[in-house]
């Protein structure tokens, strides 16, 4: 059985990356950082598995989508 992915919100992502909010959105738009997913009305989050993949090699990370 596969382990469930955890979702984390923007405040945790900013701590995880040390990005500013503006840099986070810029990197997502440029395709250099995992995109968020909508988990409910008005709530965006990131999958921990995608953040872990990005963390292993941020310079060469490519979106799986």
N, C-alpha and C positions, 0 to 999 in steps of 0.2 A: 504494500500500500504506500502511495506517495504521501509525503509529509505536506500538510497544508501550508500555504503561503500566508505570511502575516502582512497586513497592510499598515503602513505608517503615514501619518499626516505631515503636512508641510513643516510644522515646527520641528519635528524630529529629523526630517530630511535636512533642514538647514543646520542642525547640530551635527549630523552625520557627515555632511560635506564641508562645512564651514563656508558655504556660499552665502552671499546675500540673496534676498528674495529676487531681486532683478537679475542677478547672474544665473540663478536657478532657471528662471523662465527663458532667458536667452540661450542657455545651453540646451534646454529641451527643444526650443524652436529650431536650433541649428542641428539637431539630431545627435548631439554629443552627450546626452543624458537621458535616462529612461523617462518616458512619458508617464504622467499620472493617469489614473483610471477613476471614473466617477463611481463612487460606492453608494451614494444616495443623493437626493436632491441637495445641491449646494455643497456636497462633500467630495473632495478629491483626496486620493491617497496613492502611495507607491507600493509596489510589491517588493518585499525584502529580497527575494531571489534575484530580481533585476538589479537592485542596488548592489548586491553582493557581486554580481557579474561585472558591473561597472567598476566597482572598487578594485577588482583584481587587475584591471588594465584600463584606466580611464582614457588614456591617449588613443587607444585602438578599439575602444568599445563600439559595437554596432548594435543597433536595435534589432530584435528578433521579429519585429512586426513589419 
